[in-house]
């Protein structure tokens, strides 16, 4: 016999009841807003960016050096973690704010320095600085940026601006940029030390990517489905660089012509004399160098392998983090970049002792996906993930995070050294 219906006396729904179920969402007419609202993760923004940006410009952002092992390992390191939540704690409100390098940030992350940024989107650093300022997080301008120090200050007049410095063969250019950044009120100088020469960025070579972009049959074919990018690029002001007097050639060729492989501790001492604010060294990849920098009196350091764009097979910063914090964390502030694609990556880094984190590609994916609105969406996605992860871990402040909340699972285990 058929089973008994648990709801006898069924009847057709009234029109008023149907009306409650048939609420039609008002369509978003703004195509950019619609795209960005549909992006729920940084990976979603990356997919939009790939569709909307010519291959050479996208690959410059997305790619890394040689076999791109360092980048893949860095991202895998964040996937290979286990998070350990507490229970029965009131997390109706959480505070994500922090202080880093002498000033405040609304989130435990900021915008990393990126070069040639207007090639990703014509608004470039202006969009990044404005979005960072609105979100209350720091913005870092690269020596190889495509906006001037003064223009970034104008785009983010009340927020925190940092300047990333390469010491180049023409020392006067580098030292002049330091003085300009100080006059403009930038509060932190990030001296990058992992670029004596350019890494072998093979995607750029294979794409024939040059500065400025050159039109060829291949680039024209790739541009056909992306006319908006070329319209923006060709109608915007000409690309100019604060630190490069001439362009023409691949990014690697430009870097090799400008960078000085003879930079030493003496240059660090000179910069310390020139710079009145916080001095941070970016590109630290060993515990021994972290210890040495503390002895040299720096105000902080960033564990970084340059996003995997320099030495392939370099150490994974997230793996290095606990050892460096254990060795020097009581004496200086330790920040981290490379591989961050989720707010949980940021929370895990803070739990293991990082004072702060920097995001580069995640920011650029948002920029390529939708200009300043896209950067704001990237910041919002990461911020929402930070808050949600903290609530699920049941901590209310960043200070409550600790090593007890994170286990780094082992995938690549070093063999004993002879």
C-alpha positions in Angstrom: 0.0 0.0 0.0 1.2 3.5 -0.7 2.8 5.5 2.2 0.5 7.7 4.3 0.7 11.4 3.3 1.8 13.2 6.5 0.1 16.4 5.2 -3.6 15.5 4.6 -5.9 18.2 3.4 -3.5 19.7 0.9 -4.7 22.8 -0.9 -3.4 25.1 -3.6 -1.5 28.2 -2.3 -3.2 31.6 -2.2 -2.0 34.3 -4.5 -0.6 36.3 -1.6 1.5 33.3 -0.5 2.9 32.9 -4.0 3.8 36.6 -4.1 6.1 36.1 -1.1 8.0 33.3 -2.9 8.2 35.1 -6.3 10.1 38.2 -5.3 12.1 39.3 -8.3 15.5 40.7 -7.7 16.0 44.1 -9.4 18.6 43.7 -12.1 21.9 45.6 -11.8 22.3 47.6 -15.0 25.9 48.5 -14.4 27.9 45.7 -16.0 31.1 46.3 -14.0 29.1 46.4 -10.7 27.3 43.2 -11.8 30.6 41.4 -12.5 32.2 42.5 -9.3 29.2 41.6 -7.1 29.3 38.1 -8.5 32.9 37.7 -7.5 33.0 35.9 -4.1 36.7 35.0 -4.0 40.0 36.4 -5.2 40.0 33.4 -7.7 36.8 34.8 -9.1 38.4 38.2 -9.6 41.3 36.5 -11.3 39.0 34.8 -13.8 37.3 38.1 -14.6 40.8 39.7 -15.0 41.9 37.0 -17.4 38.9 37.5 -19.6 39.3 41.3 -19.7 43.0 41.8 -20.0 45.4 41.0 -22.9 47.5 37.9 -22.3 50.8 39.7 -22.0 49.6 42.1 -19.3 47.7 39.4 -17.4 50.6 36.9 -17.6 53.0 39.6 -16.3 50.9 39.8 -13.2 49.9 36.2 -12.9 53.3 34.6 -13.7 56.5 34.0 -11.8 60.0 33.0 -12.5 61.2 30.0 -14.5 59.0 26.9 -13.6 56.9 29.0 -11.2 57.6 26.5 -8.4 58.1 29.1 -5.7 54.7 30.7 -6.3 52.9 27.3 -6.4 54.6 26.2 -3.2 53.7 29.4 -1.5 50.1 29.1 -2.3 50.1 25.4 -1.4 51.6 26.2 2.0 48.5 28.2 2.9 46.3 25.3 1.7 48.3 22.9 3.8 47.2 24.3 7.2 44.8 23.1 9.8 42.9 25.7 11.9 41.9 24.9 15.5 38.9 26.9 16.8 38.0 27.6 20.4 34.4 27.2 21.6 31.8 29.0 23.7 33.1 32.5 23.2 31.2 35.6 22.3 32.3 36.7 18.9 29.3 38.9 18.0 31.9 41.6 17.4 35.5 41.3 16.3 38.2 43.9 15.9 40.5 43.5 12.9 42.5 46.7 13.5 46.2 46.6 14.2 49.3 48.9 14.4 52.3 48.3 12.2 55.5 50.2 11.5 54.3 53.0 13.8 50.8 53.6 12.6 47.3 52.1 12.3 45.6 49.8 9.8 42.0 48.7 9.8 43.0 45.3 8.6 46.1 43.1 9.1 47.0 43.5 5.4 48.0 46.2 3.0 48.7 46.7 -0.7 52.1 45.5 -1.8 54.3 47.4 -4.2 53.8 46.4 -7.8 55.6 47.7 -10.9 54.2 48.9 -14.2 50.7 48.9 -12.7 49.0 51.1 -15.3 49.6 48.3 -17.8 47.0 46.2 -15.7 44.5 49.0 -15.8 45.0 52.6 -16.8 44.0 53.9 -13.4 46.9 51.9 -11.9 48.3 53.2 -8.6 45.7 55.9 -8.4 43.0 53.3 -8.0 45.0 51.2 -5.6 45.9 54.1 -3.3 42.4 55.6 -3.3 40.8 52.2 -2.5 43.4 51.5 0.2 42.8 54.9 1.8 39.0 54.3 1.8 39.5 51.0 3.5 41.9 52.3 6.1 44.9 50.1 5.0 48.4 51.1 3.8 49.3 51.4 0.2 52.9 50.8 -1.1 54.2 52.6 -4.2 56.9 50.8 -6.1 60.1 52.4 -7.5 58.9 51.0 -10.8 55.4 52.4 -10.3 53.6 54.2 -13.1 52.3 57.1 -10.9 54.5 59.7 -9.2 55.0 59.9 -5.5 53.0 63.2 -5.4 50.1 61.7 -7.4 49.8 58.8 -5.0 49.7 61.2 -2.1 47.0 63.2 -3.9 45.0 60.0 -4.4 45.4 59.0 -0.8 45.8 62.2 1.1 44.7 61.1 4.5 45.8 57.5 4.5 49.1 55.7 5.0 51.4 55.7 2.0 54.6 53.6 2.0 57.4 53.7 -0.6 59.3 50.6 -1.9 62.9 51.4 -2.9 65.3 49.7 -5.3 68.9 51.0 -5.0 69.8 51.3 -8.7 73.1 51.9 -10.5 72.2 55.6 -10.7 72.3 56.2 -7.0 71.1 59.8 -7.4 67.8 58.6 -8.8 67.2 56.2 -5.9 68.2 58.7 -3.2 66.2 61.5 -4.8 63.1 59.3 -4.6 63.7 58.7 -0.9 63.8 62.5 -0.3 60.6 63.0 -2.4 58.8 60.3 -0.5 59.8 61.9 2.8 58.6 65.4 1.7 55.3 63.9 0.5 54.7 62.4 4.0 55.2 58.7 3.2 55.8 57.2 6.6 57.5 53.9 5.8 60.3 53.0 3.4 60.5 49.4 2.2 64.0 48.7 0.9 63.8 45.6 -1.4 67.0 43.5 -1.3 66.1 40.4 -3.4 66.6 41.9 -6.9 70.3 42.2 -7.8 69.2 41.1 -11.3 65.9 40.2 -12.8 64.4 36.8 -12.4 63.8 34.7 -15.6 60.1 35.5 -16.1 59.5 33.2 -19.0 55.9 34.1 -19.7 57.0 37.6 -20.5 59.6 36.4 -22.9 57.2 34.0 -24.7 54.6 36.7 -24.9 57.1 39.3 -26.3 55.9 41.5 -23.4 57.7 44.9 -23.5 57.5 48.3 -21.9 55.6 50.0 -23.5 53.5 47.3 -25.1 54.3 46.8 -28.8 51.7 46.0 -31.4 52.3 42.8 -33.3 50.0 40.3 -35.2 49.9 38.3 -32.0 49.0 41.2 -29.7 46.4 42.5 -32.2 44.7 39.1 -32.4 44.7 38.9 -28.6 43.3 42.4 -28.4 40.3 41.8 -30.7 38.0 40.4 -27.9 39.3 43.1 -25.4 38.9 46.4 -27.2 38.1 48.2 -24.0 41.6 47.6 -22.6 43.3 49.0 -25.7 40.9 52.0 -25.8 41.8 52.8 -22.2 45.5 52.3 -22.8 45.7 54.3 -26.0 43.6 57.2 -24.8 45.2 57.6 -21.4 48.3 59.7 -20.8 51.5 58.1 -21.9 53.2 55.7 -19.4 55.9 57.4 -17.4 58.1 56.0 -14.7 59.6 58.0 -11.8 62.8 56.0 -11.9 63.4 55.0 -15.5 64.7 57.5 -17.9 64.2 55.3 -20.9 62.0 52.3 -21.8 61.9 49.8 -24.5 62.5 46.1 -24.0 61.3 43.3 -21.8 60.7 43.9 -18.1 63.8 41.7 -17.4 66.0 43.8 -19.7 64.8 47.0 -18.0 65.5 45.6 -14.6 68.9 44.4 -15.5 69.8 47.8 -17.0 68.7 49.6 -13.9 69.4 47.3 -10.9 72.8 47.3 -9.2 74.1 43.9 -8.1 76.7 45.5 -5.9 74.3 46.8 -3.2 75.6 46.1 0.3 75.1 47.0 4.0 76.8 50.4 3.3 73.8 51.3 1.1 71.4 50.4 3.9 73.3 52.7 6.2 73.1 55.5 3.7 69.4 55.1 3.3 69.0 55.0 7.1 70.6 58.4 7.2 68.4 59.8 4.4 65.1 58.5 5.6 63.3 60.0 8.7 60.6 57.4 9.0 60.4 53.7 9.6 62.9 51.6 7.6 61.8 48.1 6.6 63.8 45.6 4.6 61.8 43.5 2.1 63.0 40.2 0.7 64.3 38.4 3.8 64.6 34.6 3.2 66.8 33.2 6.0 66.8 33.3 9.8 70.4 34.4 9.7 69.7 37.4 7.6 66.7 38.3 9.8 69.0 38.3 12.9 71.7 40.4 11.0 69.1 43.0 10.1 68.0 43.4 13.7 71.7 44.0 14.6 71.8 46.6 11.8 68.9 48.5 13.4 66.1 48.2 10.9 62.5 48.9 12.1 61.0 45.8 10.5 61.3 43.2 7.8 59.1 41.5 5.2 59.6 37.8 4.6 59.2 37.5 0.9 60.5 35.7 -2.2 59.2 38.5 -4.4 56.0 36.6 -5.2 58.1 33.8 -6.7 59.3 36.3 -9.4 63.0 36.2 -8.7 64.7 33.0 -7.5 62.6 30.0 -8.3 62.7 27.3 -5.6 63.3 30.0 -3.0 62.1 29.4 0.6 58.4 29.7 1.2 57.9 32.8 3.5 55.0 31.2 5.3 57.1 28.2 6.2 60.0 30.5 7.3 57.7 32.7 9.5 57.7 30.7 12.8 61.4 30.4 12.9 62.1 34.0 12.2 59.5 35.2 14.7 61.0 32.9 17.3 64.4 34.3 16.6 63.7 38.1 16.2 60.0 38.7 16.9 60.7 40.2 20.3 63.1 42.8 18.7 61.3 43.9 15.5 58.1 43.7 13.5 57.9 40.8 11.0 55.6 41.1 8.0 54.9 38.6 5.2 53.9 38.4 1.6 53.8 35.9 -1.3 50.9 33.5 -2.0 48.1 35.1 -0.1 44.8 34.5 -1.8 42.3 34.3 1.1 41.6 36.1 4.4 42.3 32.8 6.2 45.9 33.0 4.8 46.2 36.3 6.6 44.7 35.1 9.8 47.0 32.1 9.8 50.1 34.3 9.3 49.1 36.6 12.2 48.5 33.5 14.4 52.1 32.4 13.6 53.6 35.7 14.6 53.4 38.0 11.5 52.6 41.6 12.5 51.2 42.3 9.0 50.8 40.9 5.5 51.0 42.4 2.0 48.9 41.4 -1.0 50.1 42.0 -4.6 48.5 39.7 -7.1 45.2 39.7 -5.2 45.0 43.5 -5.5 46.0 43.4 -9.2 43.4 40.8 -10.1 40.8 43.2 -8.6 42.3 46.2 -10.5 42.2 44.3 -13.8 38.7 43.1 -13.1 37.2 46.6 -12.5 39.6 49.5 -11.8 39.2 51.2 -8.4 35.9 49.4 -7.8 37.7 46.1 -8.4 40.4 46.9 -5.9 37.7 47.8 -3.4 36.1 44.5 -4.1 39.3 42.6 -3.6 39.9 44.4 -0.2 36.3 43.7 0.8 36.6 40.0 -0.1 39.8 39.6 2.0 38.3 41.7 4.9 35.1 39.6 5.0 37.2 36.4 5.0 39.4 37.7 7.8 36.3 38.5 9.9 34.6 35.2 9.2 37.7 33.2 10.0 38.3 35.0 13.3 34.7 34.4 14.3 34.9 30.7 13.4 38.1 30.5 15.4 36.2 32.3 18.1 38.7 35.1 18.7 37.7 38.7 18.9 41.0 40.5 18.3 44.2 39.8 16.4 46.1 39.7 19.6 44.2 36.6 20.7 45.5 34.7 17.7 48.4 32.4 18.5 50.3 29.3 17.3 47.7 27.2 19.0 45.2 28.1 16.3 47.3 26.8 13.3 49.1 23.6 12.3 51.3 23.7 9.3 50.9 20.4 7.6 54.0 18.9 6.0 54.3 18.2 2.3 57.9 19.0 1.5 60.1 17.7 4.3 63.9 18.6 4.0 66.3 15.7 3.8 69.0 15.7 6.5 72.1 17.7 5.3 75.3 15.7 5.0 
